[in-house]
Amino acid sequence: MSKSASVETTPGPVLLPTPEVQQAQHLLARQQIAAAMERARRAADADIAERQAVLSR
């Protein structure tokens, strides 16, 4: 006889708000923002290049 799956109610790991954890979270957030900005720059550059190519035809 098999048991049916149940929702686990055990919480995941808890990070205490120590200065080290907060610093790591801020660093991660800055890195994620920098990566998103770089992707946006590349997309804008590609869009500009595509528009210039269309206009120069």
Secondary structure by P-SEA (a helix, b strand, c coil): ccccbbbbccccccccccaaaaaaaaaaaaaaaaaaaaaaaaaaaaaaaaaaaaaac
